[in-house]
Amino acid sequence: MRPQRPPHDPNPRGRDDWGAPAWPPGPHGRFGDGRRHPHGPHSGWRGAYGIGPRGPFVPPQARLWLPVIVSLVVQLAVVTAQLSAASPPVPPAGVALALLLSVLGPAALIGARRFAGPAVVAVTVVAVADALVDPSVFSAYVAVLFAAALAVVRGAGVWAVASVTVGWAASFVGAGLLGIAWEPVPLVLLTAGLVVSLGFGSSIRSRRERFAQLRTLQSRRRVDAAQQERVRIARELHDVLAHSLSSINVQAGVGLHLLESQPDKAGEALAAIKATSKQALDEVRSVLGILRGDADESEAPLVPEADLASLPRLVENIRSDSLSIELDSDLRSAPSAAAQLALYRIAQECLTNIVRHSGATSARVELREVGDDLILRVSDNGRGVADDLGDVAGKGLLGMRERAELLGGRLEAVTLEPHGFAVTATIPRSTDRSSPMAGTR
């Protein structure tokens, strides 16, 4: 079931009001605790003061209205103070114009979330007009600071830089034409403020882009991990079931053939089917237990054992009147458990394919220890890989090759002349590299 978003969640699209992806979610929620923490993932003084990875904490609705309210309050306060202290009093038309310009700039900020580019142009035009009307007041540029930062964050950096640059130049040209002389200290502070505003917006946008890339990377890693897990599950279930089902199929055919003429032999075939099916069920339960995480790693290995000690029994179970199999093993010491499992599964897959597809009358299994490597070679005198079995054989070879390569080894398959097929697997005798399923028995 898809997890439901909390009913009080003010940010249902997973994006903040500055238009960027929110903080990447953890495995149990956005901040790893199963819920969206109101102050970000940090605790202690950082959480207490609302300082998180996205900067000082501001509620979503406040982030939308804070620039508007702050710029409006500052401008109205400054204009009201100047109008009150003016001597002689300002005419009503001048008061109305001053108040109108004080409201227009912050009002234009309301559209900055959706139309960041046009909004920064409108706010800059109002600020330039306000500065030319009353050159002693720079409060109109408070809205420009917010608009420029918002425009950069929203991806309208060209609009922001162009608006600030053109507005600044227009202010100087207009001041020169009107004979206005600006004080140097406020002018320097305002210039520095505009530069800082653009830099602040660029910094926020860069951070949001990094977080977006992180979210994408996490998503890709989850997809890759799921794909690898599916491959491991498919390989394990194939190795566990393919041999057993092939053996059951052969024994069932023998039983049907001998049912009337030799009932005793048919009974032996049925007994073999029962034993093989029980072994297959045990192995499937073992694999499923590993996949569910039910198995206790401290316990003894799960049954049945899938190691090189079981190789003679595997050969004996497959050997029949129509297929003779020779086993030649020469190991001086016990390899690692992962190497034994991989070699056993490869030998099992090879013998199963010989029974199902090759039409061979004889096969040979050779196991050698050469230096630090174990070499397994399984050959037969069958027809090799037929064209109509290419996909089947290809999938089997792919699974065997994956097993060998997971342990740092390699696998080669060749068609023999004049007839036959051989698979050779080379695996390091002792290795720490193994598949996460390497412990499956």
N, C-alpha and C positions, 0 to 999 in steps of 0.2 A: 504494500500500500504506500502511496506517495505521502511523505510527511507533510502535515498541514502547517502552514505558517501561523504563528500566534495571532489572535484576533486584534491585538493592540499594536501589531507591527506597522509602523508608519512608513516603511520603505519596502513595499511589496515587490518591487522590480529588482531589488538587489543593487540599486545604484544610489549614490548620494545626490544631494541637490546641486552639487557642482558638476554633475554630469558624468561622473566617472564610476567604474565598478567599485563596489564596496570591498571591504577587507575579505580576502579569500577565506572560505569556510574550512574548518577543520573536519576531522572524521566524525565528530559528534555535535556539529553545530558550527556557527561562524567562528566562534572563539574556542571550540573544542570542549565546551561544557554542556552542549545540548541546547543552548539558547543564545539569544543575542544579548550580550551583556550591555547594559545601558552606558557604561563608561569604557568600553573597549576591553581588550584582553589583559590589560595591566592591572595590577593590584598595588596596594601600598599608597604612597603619596601620589604616584602618577594617576592611579585610578581615582583617588580622593579628589584630585584637582581636575579630573576629566581630561588627562593628557594621554592620548593613545596613538596608534600608528598613523591615524589620519589628522593628527594635530590636536589642538584643544577641542574638547568635546562640546558640541553644540547640537541641541535637538534638531531633527530634520525640519520641522516647521520654522524654527528660529533661524536656521541657515537660510531659508528662503526670504524671510522678512528682515533679518538683522541689518543687512546693508541699507535697505530702504529706510528703516527706522532711525539708524544711527545718523545717516547723512541728512535726513529730514530734521531731526532734533538739533543737530549742530548748526545747520544753516538757519533755521528759524530762530535759534537762540542768539546767534551772532547778529542776524539782521534786526531782530527785535531790540537788542541792546543798542545797536547803532542808531536805529530810528528813534529810540527813546532819548539818546544823548545828543541828537542832532540839534544844532542851533544855527539859524532859525529852523523851526519845524519843517519837515519834508511835506510837500503838497500831497494831497490824497492820491493823485495819479502816480507819483513817485513811490508812495507806500504800496499801492496795488502792484506796481511793476516789480518792486523788490520782493514782495511776498510771492508773486507769481513765479519769478525765477527761482526762488527758494524751494518751491514745490515741484516745479517741472523736472528738475534733475533727478531727485529721488523717485519721482513717479516713473521716469523712464527706466529706472532700474528694475521695475517689476517685470518688464519683458526680457530682462537679461538672461533668464534661464532658457527660454526658447529661442530668442533672437538676440544672441550675444553681440554679434557684429553691429547690426543697426542700433542696438541699445547704447553701445559705447560711443557711436557717432553722435546720437542724440544728446547724451549726457555731456559730451565734450562741447558741442555747440552751445548748449545752455550755460555751461561753465564759462566759456569764452565771453558770451554776451554779458553774464553777470559780472565778470572781472572788468570788462570795459565800462559797464555802468557805474561800478563802485570799485576802483582799483585798490582801495585800501583793504578789501576783504577778499580772502582766498578760500572761504569756506565752501564755495560751490565746487571746488576741486575734490572735496571729500567723496562725493558721488563718483567722480572720475576715477579715483583710486580703486573703489570697489568695482566699477564697470570694467576697467582695464584688466584687473586680476581675473574677474569672472570670464571675460572674453578669451583670455589666454587659456584658462582651464577648459573652456568649452570648445577649444580648437579654432577660435577666431583670433589667433595671435596677430595675423596681418592687419586685421581691422583695428585691433588695439594699438599696435605700434603706429600705424598710419594716422589714426585719429589723434593720438597724443602728440605726435610730431607736427601734424598740420595744425592742430589746435594751438600748440605752443607757438608756432611760427605766426599764426594769425593774431595771437594775442600781442606779440611784439610789433607786428606791422600796424595793427589797430591802435596800439598805445602810441606808436610814433606819429600816426596821422592825427590822433586826438590830442597830442601833446601831454600824454600821461607819463609820469615818472614813477616807477615801482621801486620799493625799498629792496635793497640787495639781500638782506638776511631772509625775509619771507620767500623771496624768489628762489634762493638756493635751497631752502628747506622744501619748498614745493617741488622743485626739480628732482631732488633726492627722493622725495616720496613717490613720485611717478615712476622713477627707475626701480625703486624697491617693490612697488606694486606689480610691475611687469615681471620682475624676477621671482616674486612670491608666487604669482600665477603659474609661471613656467615650472617652478619647483614642484608645485602641487600636481600639475599635469604629468610631469615626469614620473612622480611617485605612483600616480594612478595607472600609468601605462605599465610600470613594472609590476604592479599588483595584477593587472589584467593578463600580462604575460605569465605570471606565476599561476594564475587560475587556469590558463590554457595548458601550461605544462603539467599541472596536477591532473587535469582532466585526461591528457594524453597518457600520463603514467598509469592512471587507473584503467584506461582502456587497454594499454599494453599488458598490465598485470593480469587483467581478466582474460585476455587472449592467451597469455602464457599459461594461465591456470587451466583454461579449456584444453590446451594442447597436452598438458601433463595428465589431466584426467582422461582424455581420449587415449593417450598412449598407455596408461596403466590399465584401463579397462580392456583395451585391445589385447595387451599382453596376457592379462589374466584370463579373458574369455576365449580368445581365438583358438588357442591350443586345446583347451578343454572341449569346446564345442566341436572342433575338428575330430578329436579323438572319439567323442560320443557318436558323431556321425559315422565314422568308420566302424565302430563296434556295433552300432545299430544295424548297419548293412550286413556285417558278418552274422549277427544274430538272426536276422530275417532269412539269410541264405541257408543257415544250418538248422533252422527251427524244426523242420520235419525230418531231415535226414540224421542229424546229430543233436538231439535235444540237450545233451550234457554240454557240448561246446557252446550252444546257444545260451544256456544258463550262465556259462562263464562270461560270455559277452555282456549279458545283462548285469552281472555282478560288477564287471569293469565299468559299465555305464554308471552304475550307482556310485561306485567309488570316485570316479572322475567328476561326476556332478556334485558330490559332496565337497570334494576338494575345491571345485570352482566356486561354490557358494561360500566356503570359508574364505577364499581369497577375495571375493567381492565384498564380503563383510569387512575384511581387513582394510581394503582400499577405502571403502566408505567411512570406516572409523577414522582413518587418517585424514580424510577430507573434511569430516565434521570436527576434527580436533578432539574426538572422544578418547583416543589412545593415550595411555600414560607412557611417556618416554622412558620412565624408570623401570617399567615392567620388562619381562623377558620378551624377545622378538615374537611378533605375531605369527601364527601358524597359517598355512604350511610354510616351511622354510624355503626361500627361493635363493639358493646359493649354489656354489659349485659342488658341494657335497651331494646335492640333489640331482646332479647331472646324470649319473648312471641310471637313476630311477626314471628320469625323463626319457633317456634313450630306450630303456627297456619297455616302457609303456608304449612307445611309438613303433618299436620294432615289430614286424609281422612276417608272415610267410611270403608276402609279396615285396617286402622292403627289408633288406638287411642293413644294419647300421653298425659301424665300427667306431668305437670310442678309444682315442689315444690321448691320454692325459699325462703330462710330465711337469708337475709343479713341485718346487722344492720347499715352499713355505706358503702360508695362508695369506692371500691378498686382503686388501681392505674390504669391508662389507659392501661398500658402494660399488667397487669393481666387480665383486662376485655377483651382485644382483644384476648389474648391467650385462655381464657376460652370459649369465644364465638366461636372461630375457632374450638376448640376441640369438643364442643357440635355440631357445624354444621357438622363436619366430621363424628361424631358418628351417627347422625340422617340420614345423606346421606347414610352411609353404611347400616343402618337398612333398608332403603327403597330399596336399590339396591340388597342387598345380603342375608338378614337374613330371609325373609319370615315371619317376626313377625306380630302379630295382635295387639300387645300393647307394649308400651315403656314408660319409666319413666325417667324424667330428674330431678335430685335433686341437689340443690346448697346450701351449708352450710358454715357458718363461724365458725371455731373452733380455738379459740386462735388467733394466728397471721396468720393462714392459711385459704385459701379458698379451699373447697373440692367440686368438681363437679363429680357426678356419673350418668352415662347414662346406662340404662339396658333395655333389651327387652326379649321377650319370644320366640325368633326365634331359628334357628338351631345352633347358635354359628358360629364358623369359620369352614367352610367346607374345606375338603382337596383340592378341586379344586380351592378354593379361597385363598389359603394360601399366595401366592405372593402378591395378591392385598391387602389383609388385612394387610400383613406385612408392605407394603409400607405406608399404611395409618397410622398404629400404629407408625411407625418410625417417620413420620412427626409430629404426636401429641406428641410423647415422646420428640422430639427435641424442640418443643415449650415450653413444661413444664420445661425441663432442662435448657433452656436458661434463665429462670427466677428463677433458683434455686429450682425448684420443681421436681416432679416425676409423673410418670404415670404407672398404673397397669391395665392389661386386663386379665380377667378370664372367662372361660366357666362355666355357671351355671348349676346346676343339678335340675331337670332332663333335662331341656333344657333352652336355653337362653345364653346371653352374657352380660358382664358388663365391662365398662371402668371407672376407677376412676382416676381423676387428682387432685393433691394437689399442690397448688401454693401459695407462700407467698403473703399476702394481699397487702403489700407495698414493692416494690422492686425498686432499681435503675438499676438492671441488666436487660438488655433487648436486643433483637436482633436489629441490625441496621434497620430492617424492622418493628420494633414494632410500629412505628407511622402510618403504612399503615392502612387506613380505608376501 
